[in-house]
Amino acid sequence: MSYYQPEPAYTHGSQPKVGILLANLGTPDAPTAKALRPYLQQFLMDRRVVEIPRFIWCWILHCIILVVRPKKSAEKYASIWAKEGSPLMVYAQQQKKLLQGYLSEKINSPFAVELGMTYGNPSMKSAIESLKTQGCDRILVFPLYPQYAASSTAAALDAVWRVLLKMRNVPAIRTIKHYHDHPLYIQALASHIQAYWKQHGKPEKLVMSFHGVPKFHLLKGDPYHCECHKTARLLAEALGLSKEQYQVAFQSRFGRQEWLQPYLANTLDALGKQQLKRIDVVCPGFSSDCLETLEEIAMEGKHLFQSVGGGEYHYIPALNSEAVWIEAMRDIALEHLQGWVSSEFDPVKAEADTQASKQRAVTMGAKY
C-alpha cells in the first residue's frame, strides 16, 4: 500500500486554479457527549494545545478528562446550538460563500474557496483534497485567527502540513500568519462596534476579552500576548476611547498553571463590585461566534458581573458574516494572492491556450 494519497485525475491542458483555504478551530458534529469525546480527544492531544509530557497527559486525558468533560461540554454546546447546527460552523460556511462572491467581483482568473477545520469536520484533509480535485495547484491558507498563537494559528498550519506530507504532487502554498494590526481588520471591528452602539447606546467601559493561553507561552517567545494588546490599543484609538474607557482581559483559563492575566472572571467581578451601570464585552480574537463567546462570555460573564452588583451587560457579537468583515477578508486575501490572481484574466484567450496545450499533448502521444 502506497504511503502517498492517490492524486486526482489529470487532464492535459486543464486550466489551473488558485485555492483559498479558510482555516478555523473546529466544532463537534453534535451537542452530545458521544460527539464531544472524539472531538475533545483530537483537540487536547495536540502538542500545540497541551505541552505536558505525553505519558502524564495521556493518563490525565483518558482517565479523567474524557470521562467527565464530554457530558459537561455537551450541555454547554446544547445551550447555544442553532437549528442549522453549530454557530461556528454556520458562520464559517457563510464566510466561505460570501468570500467567494466578494472575490469574484475583484478577480477574473479561476479560483475556489474551501473551509478546513484543525479538529473535527470538515477536516483540513478534505478541504485540501477538494481544492486539488477542482484543479488548484496553488493554495493560500487563511487562518481565521487575527492574532498569531502557536496553539491556534500554528496548530492549523500543522494540520495543513500533515496533509501535504502524504501528497505526491504538493501544491504551492502561501500562508497568512496574522492580521492583528491590519488597518482593514481594525476598521471592520470599529465599524461593527460603532454600529452596535448606535443602536444600543454606549457603555461606561468596554472590555476586550481574548482567548487565554498559559503564561509560559509568552515567556518562551509566543507573540500572542503582545498582538492582543496591540489590537486592543489600535481598536481603542479607532473608537476614540481613553485608557480609562476600556479594559483588556483573557478568558477560558484551564488547569492550575498561571495563564495570561488579567483573567476575565476577575475583571468582571471587580467591575461588578464597582456597580458600573453598564459594560460591553467584545472578543476581537474571534472571527465567528462559538461556544466561548456565546456561552462563556454572553451567558456566564453576564451572570458573574450582575451577581456582584453590576448593571447592564452587553456582549457585542463577533464579526461573523458582516459585510464590512467579508470585505476586509477579501482585501487581506488579495494582498497575499498577488501574482497568483488577476482582474485582467481573459477567459476566451485562456480557453484557446488550453486547447492549444491539449492539442500539443495529443500530438506527443498523451492519452485522456
MILUM-696076 format. One line per 10 residues: number of its first residue (from 1); for each residue y, x, z of C-alpha. Coordinates in Angstrom, 2 decimals, decimal comma. Layout:
BEGIN
NUM = Y:X:Z | ... $
This chain:
BEGIN
1 = 0,00:0,00:0,00 | 3,39:1,41:-1,03 | 5,90:2,31:1,68 | 8,72:1,07:-0,55 | 9,51:-2,57:-1,19 | 8,97:-3,77:-4,78 | 12,09:-3,73:-6,93 | 13,35:-6,88:-8,69 | 12,52:-7,14:-12,37 | 14,94:-5,22:-14,56 $
11 = 16,24:-6,39:-17,91 | 17,77:-3,79:-20,21 | 21,42:-4,44:-20,94 | 21,95:-6,77:-17,99 | 25,49:-6,85:-16,60 | 25,59:-5,20:-13,13 | 27,39:-6,96:-10,30 | 29,16:-5,91:-7,14 | 27,86:-7,36:-3,87 | 29,84:-8,16:-0,74 $
21 = 27,66:-8,34:2,35 | 29,23:-10,16:5,29 | 27,51:-8,87:8,43 | 27,56:-10,64:11,78 | 25,62:-10,50:15,02 | 23,28:-13,44:14,54 | 22,13:-16,57:16,32 | 18,83:-18,18:17,32 | 17,35:-20,71:14,91 | 17,45:-23,47:17,51 $
31 = 18,77:-24,06:21,05 | 15,31:-23,77:22,61 | 13,57:-21,23:24,81 | 10,95:-20,76:22,08 | 13,62:-19,80:19,53 | 15,61:-17,71:22,04 | 12,72:-15,48:23,08 | 12,23:-13,57:19,77 | 15,97:-13,52:19,14 | 16,73:-12,01:22,56 $
41 = 13,88:-9,55:22,21 | 15,21:-8,26:18,89 | 18,77:-8,11:20,23 | 18,02:-6,49:23,59 | 15,55:-3,96:22,18 | 18,28:-2,44:20,02 | 19,11:1,01:21,37 | 22,73:0,43:20,36 | 22,91:-2,55:22,72 | 20,98:-1,24:25,73 $
51 = 20,95:2,53:26,33 | 18,42:2,56:29,14 | 15,30:4,76:28,82 | 12,71:2,75:26,90 | 9,84:2,99:29,40 | 12,07:1,47:32,10 | 13,85:-1,05:29,90 | 10,71:-2,40:28,22 | 9,28:-3,32:31,61 | 12,53:-5,00:32,74 $
61 = 12,92:-6,83:29,44 | 9,38:-8,16:29,04 | 8,52:-8,75:32,67 | 11,81:-10,21:33,90 | 14,49:-10,99:31,32 | 12,33:-12,57:28,61 | 10,56:-14,61:31,29 | 13,71:-16,04:32,88 | 16,62:-15,80:30,44 | 15,41:-17,76:27,35 $
71 = 15,43:-21,08:29,19 | 18,86:-20,49:30,72 | 20,32:-19,28:27,43 | 18,81:-22,23:25,58 | 20,60:-24,65:27,92 | 23,90:-22,90:27,18 | 23,30:-22,96:23,43 | 22,42:-26,66:23,61 | 25,82:-27,36:25,19 | 27,69:-26,00:22,13 $
81 = 25,19:-26,66:19,32 | 26,70:-28,62:16,43 | 25,00:-31,29:14,33 | 24,93:-28,80:11,43 | 23,46:-26,05:13,65 | 24,74:-23,00:15,48 | 28,57:-22,87:15,34 | 28,49:-19,17:14,46 | 26,18:-19,88:11,52 | 28,18:-22,90:10,37 $
91 = 31,43:-20,92:10,29 | 29,78:-17,85:8,76 | 28,41:-19,92:5,90 | 31,85:-21,46:5,38 | 33,42:-17,98:5,33 | 30,89:-16,83:2,75 | 31,55:-19,80:0,45 | 35,32:-19,66:0,80 | 35,49:-15,89:0,33 | 33,52:-16,24:-2,89 $
101 = 36,11:-18,71:-4,15 | 39,14:-16,76:-2,98 | 37,83:-13,54:-4,57 | 37,18:-15,30:-7,87 | 40,91:-16,04:-8,05 | 41,69:-12,32:-7,99 | 38,87:-10,64:-9,94 | 37,11:-11,48:-13,19 | 34,29:-8,94:-13,03 | 30,93:-10,27:-11,79 $
111 = 30,24:-10,21:-8,05 | 28,21:-12,00:-5,39 | 28,68:-12,64:-1,66 | 25,85:-12,87:0,86 | 25,57:-13,24:4,62 | 23,31:-10,99:6,71 | 22,72:-11,00:10,46 | 21,87:-7,98:12,58 | 19,50:-10,17:14,59 | 17,82:-13,41:13,52 $
121 = 18,29:-15,21:10,22 | 19,41:-14,76:7,51 | 18,30:-11,18:8,03 | 20,03:-8,15:6,61 | 16,87:-7,55:4,55 | 17,02:-10,98:2,93 | 20,74:-10,61:2,18 | 20,40:-7,20:0,52 | 17,33:-8,27:-1,44 | 19,22:-11,35:-2,64 $
131 = 22,13:-9,20:-3,81 | 19,79:-6,85:-5,67 | 17,96:-9,77:-7,27 | 21,34:-11,02:-8,52 | 21,89:-7,66:-10,20 | 24,17:-5,96:-7,65 | 24,00:-2,16:-7,93 | 26,99:-1,63:-5,60 | 27,42:-3,28:-2,20 | 30,38:-3,43:0,16 $
141 = 29,25:-4,03:3,75 | 31,90:-6,05:5,59 | 31,03:-6,28:9,32 | 32,87:-9,23:10,83 | 33,95:-7,19:13,87 | 37,67:-6,31:13,84 | 37,24:-3,57:16,47 | 34,56:-0,93:15,93 | 31,91:-0,59:18,63 | 28,60:1,22:18,46 $
151 = 26,89:-1,86:19,91 | 28,23:-4,20:17,21 | 29,50:-2,54:14,01 | 27,16:0,45:14,16 | 24,24:-1,82:15,04 | 24,95:-3,88:11,90 | 25,10:-0,73:9,78 | 21,84:0,48:11,33 | 20,24:-2,77:10,17 | 21,51:-2,10:6,64 $
161 = 20,22:1,49:6,63 | 16,78:0,36:7,84 | 16,52:-1,89:4,80 | 17,69:0,82:2,41 | 15,17:3,30:3,81 | 12,42:1,25:2,20 | 14,10:0,76:-1,17 | 13,19:2,91:-4,13 | 16,40:2,13:-6,05 | 19,13:2,28:-3,44 $
171 = 22,46:0,64:-4,42 | 25,78:2,41:-3,95 | 27,16:1,49:-0,52 | 30,66:1,23:0,89 | 31,39:0,10:4,43 | 34,37:-1,27:6,31 | 34,49:0,39:9,72 | 37,20:-1,75:11,33 | 40,43:-3,64:10,74 | 41,69:-3,98:14,31 $
181 = 45,20:-2,89:13,34 | 45,31:-4,11:9,76 | 48,61:-5,97:9,18 | 46,80:-8,84:7,40 | 44,42:-9,35:10,30 | 47,20:-9,21:12,88 | 49,31:-11,64:10,86 | 46,36:-14,01:10,45 | 45,89:-14,06:14,23 | 49,60:-14,51:14,90 $
191 = 49,96:-17,33:12,38 | 46,89:-19,06:13,80 | 48,18:-18,86:17,37 | 51,69:-19,94:16,40 | 50,26:-22,98:14,61 | 48,34:-23,87:17,77 | 51,44:-23,50:19,92 | 53,48:-25,60:17,52 | 51,04:-28,44:18,09 | 50,23:-27,93:21,80 $
201 = 53,20:-26,06:23,25 | 53,24:-22,53:24,73 | 51,60:-21,24:27,93 | 53,04:-19,23:30,80 | 50,63:-16,45:29,92 | 48,33:-15,62:27,00 | 45,04:-13,96:27,94 | 43,45:-11,89:25,17 | 39,78:-11,58:26,02 | 37,49:-9,13:24,25 $
211 = 33,73:-8,70:24,50 | 32,91:-6,18:27,19 | 30,82:-3,01:26,90 | 29,69:-0,54:29,58 | 32,43:1,87:30,61 | 30,29:4,91:29,76 | 30,54:3,95:26,07 | 34,25:4,74:26,28 | 33,64:7,95:28,20 | 31,15:9,13:25,56 $
221 = 33,52:8,56:22,65 | 33,28:4,94:21,55 | 36,79:3,89:20,33 | 36,27:0,18:21,07 | 38,38:0,04:24,25 | 41,36:1,70:22,54 | 41,08:-0,50:19,45 | 41,06:-3,66:21,58 | 44,25:-2,61:23,33 | 45,90:-1,73:20,02 $
231 = 45,01:-5,16:18,61 | 46,46:-6,79:21,72 | 49,69:-4,77:21,54 | 50,23:-5,47:17,85 | 49,44:-9,15:18,27 | 51,83:-9,45:21,21 | 54,56:-7,81:19,13 | 53,89:-10,19:16,24 | 54,15:-13,12:18,64 | 57,28:-11,75:20,32 $
241 = 55,63:-11,55:23,75 | 56,78:-9,27:26,55 | 54,28:-7,27:28,61 | 54,51:-9,90:31,34 | 53,58:-12,72:28,98 | 50,10:-11,54:28,03 | 47,05:-10,00:29,66 | 44,05:-8,12:28,22 | 40,62:-8,72:29,75 | 36,94:-8,14:28,94 $
251 = 34,20:-10,75:29,15 | 30,40:-11,01:29,17 | 29,50:-8,39:31,74 | 25,74:-7,84:32,06 | 23,88:-5,85:34,71 | 25,19:-3,85:37,66 | 26,85:-0,89:35,98 | 30,61:-0,73:35,54 | 31,95:-2,26:32,33 | 35,39:-2,16:30,75 $
261 = 38,00:-3,67:33,04 | 39,76:-5,86:33,95 | 36,91:-8,36:33,96 | 37,86:-11,76:32,58 | 36,37:-13,60:35,56 | 38,51:-11,62:37,99 | 41,56:-12,13:35,80 | 41,12:-15,91:35,64 | 40,51:-16,05:39,38 | 43,74:-14,14:40,08 $
271 = 45,81:-16,20:37,64 | 44,40:-19,43:39,03 | 45,31:-18,43:42,57 | 48,85:-17,82:41,36 | 48,81:-21,53:40,46 | 50,12:-20,95:36,96 | 50,86:-24,24:35,25 | 49,17:-23,21:32,03 | 47,37:-20,28:30,43 | 45,91:-19,92:26,95 $
281 = 42,91:-17,72:26,19 | 42,22:-16,25:22,76 | 39,41:-13,91:21,67 | 40,76:-11,55:18,96 | 37,43:-9,76:18,59 | 35,51:-12,77:17,26 | 35,73:-13,89:13,63 | 33,80:-17,08:14,42 | 33,38:-19,26:17,46 | 30,00:-18,83:19,09 $
291 = 28,22:-19,15:22,44 | 30,52:-16,67:24,14 | 33,75:-18,35:23,09 | 32,72:-21,99:23,25 | 30,65:-21,89:26,44 | 31,68:-18,81:28,42 | 35,40:-18,94:27,59 | 36,20:-22,58:26,80 | 33,93:-24,12:29,47 | 33,13:-21,60:32,22 $
301 = 36,54:-19,97:32,03 | 38,32:-23,27:32,39 | 36,24:-24,24:35,41 | 36,88:-20,88:37,09 | 40,63:-20,97:36,52 | 41,12:-24,56:37,65 | 38,71:-24,36:40,61 | 41,07:-21,95:42,42 | 44,28:-23,84:41,74 | 45,16:-23,13:38,11 $
311 = 46,76:-25,79:35,92 | 46,23:-26,42:32,21 | 43,72:-24,18:30,45 | 43,61:-23,91:26,67 | 41,09:-21,98:24,63 | 42,56:-21,16:21,21 | 39,70:-21,30:18,67 | 38,69:-18,26:16,65 | 39,97:-17,87:13,11 | 36,73:-19,36:11,77 $
321 = 37,35:-20,69:8,24 | 41,15:-20,97:8,44 | 42,79:-20,29:5,07 | 45,01:-17,54:6,50 | 41,89:-15,68:7,67 | 39,94:-16,08:4,43 | 42,96:-14,76:2,52 | 43,08:-11,75:4,85 | 39,32:-11,19:4,42 | 39,76:-11,31:0,65 $
331 = 42,59:-8,78:0,60 | 40,89:-6,43:3,06 | 37,75:-6,56:0,92 | 39,75:-5,90:-2,25 | 41,23:-2,75:-0,72 | 37,69:-1,40:-0,31 | 36,49:-2,65:-3,70 | 39,00:-0,65:-5,74 | 37,35:0,85:-8,80 | 34,38:-1,50:-8,47 $
341 = 36,00:-4,78:-9,48 | 38,72:-5,69:-11,94 | 41,06:-8,53:-12,78 | 41,17:-7,19:-16,35 | 37,43:-7,70:-16,94 | 36,74:-9,22:-20,37 | 33,50:-11,25:-20,25 | 33,35:-11,51:-24,06 | 33,56:-7,74:-24,51 | 31,14:-7,21:-21,60 $
351 = 28,60:-9,51:-23,25 | 28,98:-7,69:-26,56 | 28,42:-4,36:-24,80 | 25,39:-5,83:-23,04 | 23,84:-6,99:-26,29 | 24,51:-3,61:-27,91 | 22,89:-1,84:-24,98 | 19,90:-4,16:-25,18 | 19,51:-3,51:-28,91 | 19,61:0,24:-28,35 $
361 = 16,90:-0,09:-25,73 | 14,75:-2,15:-28,10 | 15,23:0,43:-30,83 | 14,00:3,11:-28,45 | 10,88:1,09:-27,63 | 11,87:-0,77:-24,45 | 9,94:-3,95:-23,65 | 11,31:-7,07:-21,97 $
